[in-house]
């Protein structure tokens, strides 16, 4: 067969196999990355042998990594890199040095290598993690903007930059120290000069060039120009002895600061995805399944050593830079693999005689297995934390490490508005609230953003907005409202859910990162969900309609109707299976459970509004599976619970237990005409320190304390012996008139306490009035 045509056949075969493998993985609900790798193994030389021109395919596959890192550079930008510069440079550099040192010492001590040079070489291979795999996983989960996502990407950038230095030093490893020093110095000089040239080009060359391309108004010319810039700089770095991948990333960083960065990313993304699939399939071609099988025990042992060793090195380093324990653990797990660039080092080391063919194959096999396992590890992290938090001793430890990292001195105490996230949206919210003299408090986990808050003189808490400790310090229970504008969906959901655990009636408005998050956020208890793209559409349409002669009142009414419908008119219609799939994926990362409603449950025949499940138990009902197989995702408040229903509920273990008691009839269900209201126990109340049985006014009015929330914990159907404490939030259920009387009784008890401070002789009168129904107020 003609050589050129053979390459086309090979390329089509690889892409077809990758598509089939990715489709199979998606149908099996596995990462598509796994499908690409397995497809490469099947069609590669050690599989069916369908690919003849392996070198040419591998060369094309380099475009995949180049475009992947180019897109990362465009999206990441210098400003994003600055946010994690300390952990990137300090933590990344320390991680590489420690990994090489530990690997060298262990390898020499165990007799795995014949010389220190071989140990250093092996340490260099193990020190690199997979930028392509980690980036792909973070993008699929929309976590590139999370603290752990930014930390991982920052460390990976330093590792990629270090690859050029390692390649430069590799030939001199078995030479005298002087030659090694010379090689390192020359590599550093090249890297520094290239960095200076990149900064200069990013300021004076790239922006004018992109503007010139954009003026042509030709999509083809713009795309060609961008691809030429990307690959041209990549080839330049290859010529300088660095790497194509590093050059592509730097090219992306240069474009990221230009005005056409978003347009560039939009055009390049399809190319990136196609060539990335080709790259992962080509990695699969390098894997010899027969060698893996014959050395499976040894390779699994090496994989365990790599995962454990890198996790032990990386996790404490991230903690050293004052990141929360959860961020450190996720980063340690996410980077505990060997990267695709290790293939480059291993191949170069084999050609230089630093490793034998067998060791080279062992490195390839170990690297391949770690790459395959990484998506599963990252996907299982939320469930791992759920399991850890279910263990009392582990929960206490995790809670201690999730405390605020910094607290301002001027925190407001009540009627303030909490703003979670100080990005562009958060800053705008704060500015508008300050213009109306509303007290605000900012929560953010980024050191650079908290520094901006400090400079602005605003009250702040430096910590994780999804942490109960942080929310309690922020006085969420006394707040007037909350705005959540966090960068990733998972943190947004957890922040919303846990804020309502502390303050069930809090008015919370949430920014939805994607349109598919809207209904889930409403179901979790948000009063209002805002989607920026839809809001932009509404405002543009409102302006045009008003300018076309439609009255402002009519336009505002139409816009509000769209908002009230949760943007239903603007959202594209989606098949029910897609909605169900997204719902399962979102709730899998939270404490969720399918619950079968008992046959004799008192909730049967009641609507969701009548059951008032969230108030009574704290759980959120997000889906119902009927006995006939029909599934109702995001049921509305008028949906009736029926015999045989299975409910998908989201809540903490104690909240799920409270719902179980309610559904089984072990806890009283409020009468159909009853109302329920959360009331906070004031600090000055005479009822503080008394048991529920001792509070006669509540019994007199026929009021039942259905639940107590204390320090973020949920006490379900509290016994009469439970003693009330300052700050407790009580869920009182009874008739509407009785609830008003009970609230007045609690307020009167506070008045009595204050009066006692001024006139102690009022003690007997105050106690008599509190226990006697508070028929008259104690006046100051």
Secondary structure as UniProt FT lines:
FT   HELIX           3..27
FT   TURN            28..29
FT   HELIX           32..43
FT   TURN            45..48
FT   HELIX           54..83
FT   HELIX           86..91
FT   HELIX           92..110
FT   HELIX           116..127
FT   HELIX           131..140
FT   TURN            141..142
FT   TURN            144..145
FT   HELIX           147..170
FT   TURN            171..174
FT   HELIX           177..204
FT   HELIX           206..215
FT   TURN            216..217
FT   HELIX           219..239
FT   TURN            240..241
FT   HELIX           244..256
FT   TURN            259..260
FT   HELIX           261..286
FT   HELIX           289..294
FT   HELIX           296..320
FT   TURN            321..322
FT   HELIX           325..334
FT   HELIX           341..351
FT   TURN            352..353
FT   HELIX           357..390
FT   HELIX           392..401
FT   STRAND          406..407
FT   STRAND          417..420
FT   HELIX           424..435
FT   TURN            436..437
FT   STRAND          440..444
FT   HELIX           447..456
FT   STRAND          460..462
FT   TURN            465..466
FT   HELIX           468..473
FT   TURN            474..475
FT   HELIX           476..478
FT   STRAND          481..484
FT   HELIX           489..502
FT   TURN            504..505
FT   STRAND          508..511
FT   HELIX           515..517
FT   HELIX           518..523
FT   TURN            524..525
FT   STRAND          528..530
FT   HELIX           532..547
FT   TURN            548..549
FT   HELIX           552..564
FT   TURN            565..570
FT   HELIX           576..588
FT   STRAND          592..596
FT   TURN            599..600
FT   TURN            602..605
FT   HELIX           608..611
FT   HELIX           613..617
FT   STRAND          620..625
FT   TURN            627..628
FT   STRAND          631..633
FT   TURN            637..638
FT   TURN            643..644
FT   STRAND          646..650
FT   HELIX           653..664
FT   TURN            672..673
FT   STRAND          675..680
FT   TURN            683..684
FT   TURN            686..689
FT   HELIX           692..694
FT   HELIX           696..700
FT   TURN            701..702
FT   STRAND          704..710
FT   TURN            711..712
FT   STRAND          713..716
FT   TURN            720..721
FT   TURN            726..727
FT   STRAND          729..734
FT   HELIX           736..758
FT   HELIX           760..762
FT   HELIX           763..771
FT   TURN            772..773
//
